[in-house]
Amino acid sequence: MQILAGIKVIDVTQFISGSRCTQFFADMGAEVVKVEPPEGDTLRINFQLMPGAERCYSVLNRNKYGIAVNWQKKEGQEIMRKLAKQADIFVQNLIPGALERNGLGYNDLKKIKKDIIYTQISGFGATGVNPERAAFDIIAQATGGQFWKDQDTYLMPANYWGDLMTGAYAANATLLALIHKMKTGRGHYIDISMQDVMYFNNYRALLDRALGDVALDIEKSLGRKPAEVMNSSDRMPFYGFFKSRDGKVAIVSVTARQWKTLAEVIGHPEMATDPKFNNVISQIHNHKEAVALIEKWTLRHTSQEIIKILERKKIPCGIAYTTEQVNKDENLKSRGMFQKVHHQQFGDIDIPGFPYKFSKTEGIIRMSAPALGEHSKFILEKWLDYSSEKIEAFFKAKVVI
C-alpha cells in the first residue's frame, strides 16, 4: 500500500508551485482533486495555445482527479466547502485574499472541518509588508537575492526554482503537519512564501549575513567578497566548469587528495606543492593561471573521456548535459526517472518518474493529468453524494463543467 493511501487532498492551484506540491501527494497514493475554474488553470490555457503542448500538463498534474468549479457562485462555494469537509489537506496558491473573499479561506473552512490542514503558497506570505502582492517565479528569485551577481545582465532564470522548490517545501511542511495531526488530532494553517524559500536557499546571502563584522577581514584575505568567490564569470580551479573538445564538464577538487590527484592527471604534479596553488586560498588568488592549466588538458579530450579518466581517480566530475543529453542519461533511466503514461487525447506521453525511492513502497504513475472537468460528475456523485438532478442543475447553470 502506498504511504498516503486514504489521504484526500483538494488542490486549488495555478501554474507550477502548487501543482508540484500536490504532485508529491498524488504520486504517493493520496486522492488528489485538482479544482480548476471553468476556464481552466492558466498553465493549461497557455499549453492549449500550442497544438499538442497540453500533454506537458501531466508533468506536474498526473495522478489527479479533475473538477472545474465556478467558486465565485454561491453554488460553487457550496461544492468547495463540501469538498473541504471530505479532505485532510487543502492546498491553494492563488493571490492572497482571492479564496478568502469567497468564503473559502482557512478560517472559513476550519469551521466545517476542524482538523483540516490548509496550505497557502504565495509570493510574499500571508503576513508582511504587502501580503496581497502577486508574484511569479522570476519575482520570487529576484527578491530572494538569487540574481545577486547578474545586475548587468537580463537573462531569464535558468529554471523555475522559485516555483519548484517552493512546491517541494510546501509538500514537506504539509506532511509535517499531517504527522502532527496524527499525533494530536489538530489541523494546521501553513503559510509558505516563495520569497522566504528563495532567501532560505540563497547560501551566499546567508553567509554574508552570518559573517557580519568579520566580512571585511575575510574580503582582504581573499581579495574579493566571500559571496563572489564562486562567480561564474570568474572561474575557480577547485570547483567549476571546464571546456572539453565537445562541450563542458564540471570538476570538483576541494580536498588536498583530490587536488593532488587532479594535478597529476593533467600533467602538472608540481601544482600540489606550489605555494600558488597548494590550498584553496592561494588558488583563489591565482585562479586564472590554475584554470588555464586544467583547461589545457580538458580541451584535448571529449567530455566522456574526461569523465572516464577522472572517475577512475575518484575525482568528482560530471558532463554539463544539454536538454537532449539529460533526457537520454543511462543512470536516470536505470532509476526509473523516464516514465510513460497513457493520455486519452495524446496516447502515450513521456513524463518524469518519482524521485523518492522507498524500501517498502513507491511512487506510482497511475494516470495522466485530467482534462478540464474530466471527473466533475464522478466527484459530485461519488465524493459529495449529490443527486443526479442536482448535478444536472450544476452543469446547466455552469457552476461546474
C-alpha positions in Angstrom: 0.0 0.0 0.0 1.3 3.5 -0.8 2.2 5.8 2.0 -0.5 8.3 1.5 -3.3 5.9 0.5 -6.6 7.1 2.0 -5.5 10.7 2.4 -7.7 13.2 0.5 -6.3 16.4 -0.9 -8.0 19.4 -2.5 -5.7 21.2 -5.0 -6.8 24.7 -5.8 -3.7 25.9 -7.5 -2.5 27.6 -10.7 0.8 27.3 -12.6 3.7 25.4 -11.0 4.3 25.8 -7.3 1.0 24.4 -6.0 0.9 21.7 -8.7 4.4 20.5 -7.7 3.3 20.4 -4.0 0.3 18.2 -4.6 2.1 16.1 -7.2 4.1 14.6 -4.3 0.9 13.6 -2.6 -0.7 12.1 -5.7 2.3 10.1 -6.6 2.4 8.6 -3.1 -1.2 7.4 -3.3 -3.3 10.3 -2.0 -6.6 11.0 -3.7 -5.9 14.5 -5.1 -8.7 16.5 -6.7 -7.5 19.3 -8.9 -10.1 22.1 -8.8 -9.9 24.5 -11.7 -12.0 27.5 -12.6 -14.3 27.0 -15.6 -11.8 28.4 -18.0 -9.1 26.1 -16.6 -5.7 26.5 -14.8 -3.8 29.3 -16.6 -0.9 26.8 -17.2 -3.3 24.6 -19.1 -4.7 27.5 -21.1 -1.1 28.5 -22.1 -0.3 25.0 -23.2 -3.5 24.9 -25.3 -2.2 27.8 -27.3 0.3 25.4 -28.8 -1.2 22.4 -30.6 -0.3 19.2 -28.7 1.5 21.0 -25.9 -1.2 20.3 -23.3 0.4 16.9 -22.8 3.0 18.7 -20.7 0.3 19.4 -18.2 0.9 15.8 -17.0 4.4 16.6 -15.8 3.0 18.1 -12.6 -0.7 17.0 -12.6 -0.6 13.3 -13.3 -2.4 11.0 -10.8 -5.0 13.7 -10.0 -8.8 13.8 -10.5 -10.1 17.0 -12.2 -13.2 19.1 -11.5 -14.0 22.6 -12.8 -15.9 24.7 -10.4 -17.0 28.4 -10.5 -16.4 29.1 -6.8 -17.5 32.7 -7.3 -21.1 31.5 -7.5 -22.9 30.6 -4.3 -23.5 27.0 -5.5 -19.8 26.7 -6.4 -18.8 27.8 -2.9 -21.2 25.1 -1.5 -19.4 22.5 -3.6 -16.0 23.7 -2.5 -17.0 23.6 1.2 -18.3 20.0 0.8 -15.0 19.0 -0.9 -13.1 20.6 2.0 -15.2 18.7 4.5 -14.2 15.4 2.9 -10.5 16.4 2.8 -7.5 16.0 5.0 -5.4 18.6 3.1 -6.4 21.8 1.2 -3.7 23.5 -0.9 -4.0 26.8 -2.7 -1.6 29.3 -4.3 -3.9 32.0 -5.6 -3.3 35.6 -4.8 -3.9 36.1 -1.1 -7.4 37.1 -0.5 -8.9 35.5 -3.6 -10.4 32.5 -1.8 -11.0 34.4 1.4 -13.3 36.8 -0.4 -15.3 33.9 -1.5 -15.7 32.3 2.0 -13.0 29.7 1.3 -10.1 30.8 3.5 -8.7 28.8 6.3 -10.9 30.5 9.0 -13.9 29.6 6.9 -13.1 26.0 6.2 -11.9 25.1 9.7 -15.4 25.8 10.9 -16.7 22.9 8.8 -13.5 20.7 9.0 -11.9 21.4 12.4 -8.7 19.4 11.7 -8.1 20.4 8.1 -4.5 21.1 7.0 -4.7 24.3 4.9 -1.5 25.1 3.0 -1.3 28.5 1.3 1.5 29.3 -1.1 2.1 32.9 -2.1 4.8 35.2 -3.4 5.5 37.1 -0.2 3.5 35.3 2.6 0.2 35.9 4.2 1.7 38.4 6.6 4.3 41.1 6.0 4.6 44.4 4.1 2.1 43.7 1.4 0.5 40.2 1.7 -1.7 40.6 -1.4 1.2 41.3 -3.7 1.2 39.0 -6.7 4.4 37.1 -7.7 5.7 34.7 -10.2 8.9 32.6 -10.2 11.1 35.3 -11.6 9.9 37.7 -9.0 10.5 35.3 -6.2 14.0 34.5 -7.4 14.8 38.2 -7.8 13.5 39.3 -4.4 15.2 36.3 -2.8 18.5 37.6 -4.0 19.2 34.8 -6.4 20.4 37.3 -9.1 23.0 38.9 -6.8 25.7 38.6 -9.5 23.6 39.4 -12.5 22.9 43.1 -12.1 24.3 43.9 -15.5 22.6 41.1 -17.5 19.0 40.5 -18.3 19.0 36.7 -18.9 15.9 34.8 -17.7 16.2 32.3 -14.9 17.8 29.1 -16.0 14.9 27.1 -14.3 11.7 27.7 -12.3 13.4 27.2 -9.0 11.2 29.7 -7.2 8.1 27.6 -8.1 9.6 24.1 -8.0 11.4 24.5 -4.7 8.6 26.3 -3.0 6.3 23.5 -4.1 8.6 20.9 -2.5 8.9 22.9 0.7 5.1 23.3 0.9 4.8 19.5 0.5 7.3 18.9 3.2 5.6 21.3 5.6 2.2 19.8 4.8 3.4 16.3 5.6 4.9 17.5 8.9 1.5 19.0 9.7 -0.1 15.7 8.8 2.2 13.9 11.3 1.3 16.4 13.9 -2.4 15.9 13.2 -2.0 12.1 13.5 -0.4 12.7 17.0 -2.7 15.4 18.3 -5.9 15.4 16.1 -5.3 19.1 15.4 -5.2 20.7 12.0 -2.9 23.4 10.8 -2.7 26.6 8.7 0.6 26.7 6.7 1.9 29.9 5.2 4.6 29.4 2.6 6.3 32.4 0.9 8.2 31.9 -2.3 10.5 34.8 -1.3 11.2 33.1 2.0 12.1 29.8 0.3 14.4 31.6 -2.2 16.2 33.5 0.6 16.4 30.4 2.7 18.3 28.8 -0.2 20.5 31.8 -1.0 23.6 30.4 0.6 25.7 33.4 -0.3 23.4 35.9 1.3 23.1 33.7 4.4 26.9 33.5 4.7 27.2 37.3 4.1 24.8 38.0 6.9 26.3 35.4 9.2 29.8 36.8 8.7 28.8 40.3 9.9 31.7 42.4 11.1 34.4 39.9 10.0 33.3 40.1 6.4 35.8 42.9 5.6 38.7 40.9 7.1 37.8 37.9 5.0 37.5 40.1 1.9 41.0 41.3 2.5 42.3 37.8 2.8 40.5 36.5 -0.3 40.9 39.6 -2.4 37.2 39.7 -3.0 33.9 39.5 -1.2 33.2 36.0 0.1 30.0 35.8 -1.9 31.9 36.5 -5.1 34.4 33.6 -4.8 32.1 31.3 -6.9 31.3 33.9 -9.5 30.5 32.1 -12.8 32.3 34.7 -14.8 35.5 34.3 -12.8 36.1 30.5 -12.6 37.8 28.7 -9.7 40.1 25.7 -10.3 38.8 23.7 -7.4 35.1 23.9 -8.3 33.8 24.8 -11.7 33.2 24.1 -15.4 36.0 23.4 -17.9 35.8 23.3 -21.7 36.2 19.9 -23.4 36.5 19.1 -27.1 32.7 18.7 -27.4 31.2 20.6 -24.5 32.0 21.3 -20.9 32.4 19.3 -17.7 32.1 20.1 -14.0 35.1 19.1 -11.9 35.5 19.4 -8.1 38.8 19.1 -6.3 38.3 20.8 -3.0 40.2 18.3 -0.8 44.0 18.1 -0.7 43.8 14.5 -2.1 41.6 15.5 -5.0 43.7 18.5 -5.9 46.9 16.4 -5.8 45.4 13.7 -8.0 44.0 16.2 -10.5 47.4 17.9 -10.7 48.9 14.6 -11.6 46.2 13.7 -14.1 46.7 17.0 -16.1 50.5 16.5 -16.1 51.4 19.2 -13.6 52.1 17.3 -10.3 54.1 20.3 -9.1 50.8 22.3 -8.6 50.1 20.2 -5.5 53.0 21.7 -3.7 53.5 25.0 -5.4 52.6 27.8 -2.9 50.5 29.5 -5.7 48.1 26.5 -5.8 48.6 24.3 -2.8 45.4 25.4 -0.9 42.1 26.9 -1.7 43.0 30.4 -0.6 46.1 30.5 -2.9 44.0 29.0 -5.7 41.5 31.8 -5.4 44.3 34.4 -5.7 45.8 32.6 -8.7 42.7 31.1 -10.2 43.2 32.3 -13.8 46.6 30.6 -14.1 45.3 27.4 -12.5 42.1 27.2 -14.6 44.2 27.7 -17.8 46.4 24.7 -16.9 43.5 22.5 -16.2 41.6 23.6 -19.3 44.7 23.0 -21.5 44.3 19.3 -20.5 40.5 19.1 -20.8 40.4 20.7 -24.2 42.4 17.7 -25.5 39.7 15.3 -24.5 36.0 14.7 -25.1 33.6 15.1 -22.2 33.2 11.3 -22.0 36.9 10.7 -22.0 37.4 13.2 -19.2 34.7 11.6 -17.0 36.2 8.1 -17.5 39.7 9.3 -16.5 38.6 11.3 -13.5 36.1 8.8 -12.2 38.9 6.1 -12.1 40.9 8.6 -10.0 37.9 9.2 -7.7 37.7 12.9 -8.6 34.1 14.2 -8.6 33.0 15.2 -12.1 30.1 15.3 -14.5 29.2 16.3 -18.0 27.2 19.5 -18.3 24.3 17.9 -20.2 22.2 19.6 -22.7 18.5 19.0 -22.5 18.7 16.3 -25.2 21.6 14.6 -23.4 20.0 14.5 -19.9 16.8 13.0 -21.4 19.0 10.0 -22.5 21.1 9.6 -19.4 21.6 5.9 -18.6 21.6 6.5 -14.8 18.3 8.3 -14.8 16.9 5.6 -17.0 18.1 2.8 -14.6 16.5 4.6 -11.7 13.1 4.8 -13.4 13.1 8.6 -14.0 11.9 8.2 -17.5 8.2 7.0 -17.5 5.3 7.0 -19.8 1.6 7.4 -19.1 -1.4 7.0 -21.4 -3.3 10.1 -22.2 -6.8 9.8 -23.7 -6.1 12.5 -26.3 -2.3 12.2 -27.0 -1.7 8.5 -26.4 1.5 7.5 -24.5 3.4 10.6 -23.3 6.7 10.8 -21.6 6.8 12.1 -18.0 9.4 12.1 -15.2 9.4 9.3 -12.7 9.2 9.9 -8.9 12.5 10.9 -7.3 11.8 9.3 -3.9 12.9 5.7 -3.6 11.5 3.8 -0.6 12.2 0.3 0.5 8.6 -0.6 1.3 6.6 1.3 -1.2 7.0 3.5 -4.2 5.5 6.4 -6.2 3.2 5.0 -8.9 2.2 6.7 -12.1 -1.5 5.7 -12.4 -3.0 8.2 -14.8 -2.2 11.3 -16.8 -3.4 14.8 -15.9 -7.2 15.2 -16.1 -8.8 17.0 -18.9 -10.6 20.1 -17.8 -13.6 18.9 -15.7 -12.9 15.3 -16.6 -14.1 13.9 -13.3 -16.6 16.6 -12.3 -19.6 14.3 -12.4 -17.7 11.5 -10.7 -16.6 13.7 -7.8 -20.0 15.3 -7.4 -21.7 11.9 -7.3 -19.2 9.6 -5.6 -17.4 12.0 -3.2 -20.2 14.5 -2.4 -23.3 12.3 -2.9 -25.2 14.9 -4.9 -28.3 13.6 -6.7 -28.3 13.2 -10.5 -30.9 16.0 -10.6 -28.7 18.4 -8.6 -25.7 17.5 -10.7 -27.6 18.2 -13.9 -28.6 21.6 -12.5 -25.0 22.4 -11.6 -23.9 21.7 -15.2 -26.8 23.6 -16.7 -26.0 26.7 -14.5 -22.3 26.3 -15.4 -21.4 26.0 -11.7 -19.3 23.1 -12.9 -18.3 21.9 -16.3 
